[in-house]
Amino acid sequence: MFSIGETVRADFRAVFERDPAARNGLEVVLAYPGFHAILMHRVTYRLWRWGVPVLPRVLSHVSRFLTGIEIHPGAQIGKRFFIDHGMGVVIGETTEIGDDVTLYQGVTLGGTGKERGKRHPTIGNNVLVGVGAKVLGAIEIGDNVKIGSGSVVLRSVPPNSTVVGVPGWVVATHPPDTDIHERVEHLPDPEGETIRALQERIIRLETKIATLEARLAEGTIEGSAESLARSRRG
Ligand SMILES: CC(C)(COP(=O)(O)OP(=O)(O)OC[C@H]1O[C@@H](n2cnc3c(N)ncnc32)[C@H](O)[C@@H]1OP(=O)(O)O)[C@@H](O)C(=O)NCCC(=O)NCCS
């Protein structure tokens, strides 16, 4: 296990690397809830591992009260972890997080409510989880994955990919150390498909009505409901 001092210094540097708004150290120490939350977690995690009862949960509760970020003391978090803004982030007990991971506000790394034991996600290295995204269940998120804001991810995601939507779909891959960004899938659009089907149906109906009106005007069909129905069947 690496020393707390070394780990906290790495977390501190990560803020500067990933937040262009971070300008000086004092500002980060005093006004970055994401930094406060991970600092506190580095301590509560140690206490949890030593088997200290109650205190780790109480300290993590205090941290949540101060920062709006809830990290269970049992969660394993790698180096250079950064939570930007932070409010509403929840990280469950059996979550495992690799190095260089960034989370934005409102992210949940949680359980589905159906599992026991290991029930929270395992997140690889260099993963970005966008604002409000939910990653649920004992699934694996590969290295270098980007999870779009607002996504709900319920299945494992292969490395080097971008996942977006509800439920989350892999829409692009981006092998590391290359400029390649390959679009693999477009998001399904059930509402758009329904609207397109309705439009086509309206066009077909309008054509039929125009034909019937023309035939009525020519007198080639009688204008009764019965004959109209007969004509439609034909
Ligand atoms: C997902 C994200 C990382 C972009 O990744 P990317 O690999 O560069 O993907 P692209 O921008 O090429 O988008 C790929 C497709 O996903 C769609 N997409 C991107 N982000 C999306 C999202 N959050 N929800 C739904 N669709 C999204 C794009 O429109 C595009 O769709 P198309 O193929 O139909 O055109 C980015 O959109 C994102 O959500 N970043 C999070 C940033 C954040 O949370 N900021 C908070 C600041 S406070």
The ligand as a Tripos MOL2 file, in Angstrom:
@<TRIPOS>MOLECULE
LIG
   48    50     1     0     0
SMALL
NO_CHARGES

@<TRIPOS>ATOM
      1 C1        -19.0060   11.3550  -24.2100 C.3       1 LIG1
      2 C2        -18.0260   12.5250  -24.3270 C.3       1 LIG1
      3 C3        -16.8560   12.2350  -23.3770 C.3       1 LIG1
      4 C4        -17.5350   12.6810  -25.7430 C.3       1 LIG1
      5 O1        -16.8120   11.5500  -26.1600 O.3       1 LIG1
      6 P1        -16.2840   11.3320  -27.6550 P.3       1 LIG1
      7 O2        -15.6420    9.9900  -27.7200 O.co2     1 LIG1
      8 O3        -15.4430   12.5090  -28.0380 O.co2     1 LIG1
      9 O4        -17.6230   11.2510  -28.4850 O.3       1 LIG1
     10 P2        -18.2540   12.2500  -29.5720 P.3       1 LIG1
     11 O5        -18.2880   13.6470  -29.0350 O.co2     1 LIG1
     12 O6        -17.5640   12.0050  -30.8790 O.co2     1 LIG1
     13 O7        -19.7480   11.7040  -29.6450 O.3       1 LIG1
     14 C5        -20.0850   10.4350  -30.1560 C.3       1 LIG1
     15 C6        -21.6050   10.3580  -30.2620 C.3       1 LIG1
     16 O8        -22.1850   10.3580  -28.9560 O.3       1 LIG1
     17 C7        -23.0990   11.4510  -28.8010 C.3       1 LIG1
     18 N1        -22.9330   11.9470  -27.4380 N.ar      1 LIG1
     19 C8        -21.8360   12.5240  -26.8920 C.ar      1 LIG1
     20 N2        -22.0620   12.7650  -25.5910 N.ar      1 LIG1
     21 C9        -23.3150   12.3330  -25.3190 C.ar      1 LIG1
     22 C10       -24.1090   12.2860  -24.1550 C.ar      1 LIG1
     23 N3        -23.6410   12.7430  -22.9960 N.pl3     1 LIG1
     24 N4        -25.3550   11.7470  -24.2190 N.ar      1 LIG1
     25 C11       -25.8480   11.2590  -25.3970 C.ar      1 LIG1
     26 N5        -25.1230   11.2660  -26.5550 N.ar      1 LIG1
     27 C12       -23.8900   11.7970  -26.5050 C.ar      1 LIG1
     28 C13       -22.6670   12.4590  -29.8520 C.3       1 LIG1
     29 O9        -23.7350   13.3030  -30.2190 O.3       1 LIG1
     30 C14       -22.2500   11.5340  -30.9800 C.3       1 LIG1
     31 O10       -23.4600   11.0100  -31.5800 O.3       1 LIG1
     32 P3        -23.6070   10.8030  -33.1880 P.3       1 LIG1
     33 O11       -22.6610    9.6870  -33.5110 O.co2     1 LIG1
     34 O12       -25.0360   10.4020  -33.3760 O.co2     1 LIG1
     35 O13       -23.2230   12.1160  -33.7870 O.co2     1 LIG1
     36 C15       -18.6910   13.8650  -23.9580 C.3       1 LIG1
     37 O14       -19.7710   14.1080  -24.8330 O.3       1 LIG1
     38 C16       -19.1930   13.9380  -22.5100 C.2       1 LIG1
     39 O15       -20.3340   13.6200  -22.1980 O.2       1 LIG1
     40 N6        -18.2430   14.4140  -21.6210 N.am      1 LIG1
     41 C17       -18.5370   14.6250  -20.2330 C.3       1 LIG1
     42 C18       -18.1660   16.0410  -19.9000 C.3       1 LIG1
     43 C19       -18.7860   16.5170  -18.5940 C.2       1 LIG1
     44 O16       -19.4410   15.7880  -17.8780 O.2       1 LIG1
     45 N7        -18.5550   17.7670  -18.2770 N.am      1 LIG1
     46 C20       -19.0650   18.3470  -17.0770 C.3       1 LIG1
     47 C21       -18.5010   19.7200  -16.9240 C.3       1 LIG1
     48 S1        -19.1520   20.4780  -15.4980 S.3       1 LIG1
@<TRIPOS>BOND
     1     1     2 1
     2     2     3 1
     3     2     4 1
     4     2    36 1
     5     4     5 1
     6     5     6 1
     7     6     7 2
     8     6     8 1
     9     6     9 1
    10     9    10 1
    11    10    11 2
    12    10    12 1
    13    10    13 1
    14    13    14 1
    15    14    15 1
    16    15    16 1
    17    15    30 1
    18    16    17 1
    19    17    18 1
    20    17    28 1
    21    18    19 ar
    22    18    27 ar
    23    19    20 ar
    24    20    21 ar
    25    21    22 ar
    26    21    27 ar
    27    22    23 1
    28    22    24 ar
    29    24    25 ar
    30    25    26 ar
    31    26    27 ar
    32    28    29 1
    33    28    30 1
    34    30    31 1
    35    31    32 1
    36    32    33 2
    37    32    34 1
    38    32    35 1
    39    36    37 1
    40    36    38 1
    41    38    39 2
    42    38    40 1
    43    40    41 1
    44    41    42 1
    45    42    43 1
    46    43    44 2
    47    43    45 1
    48    45    46 1
    49    46    47 1
    50    47    48 1
@<TRIPOS>SUBSTRUCTURE
     1 LIG1         1 GROUP 0 **** ****
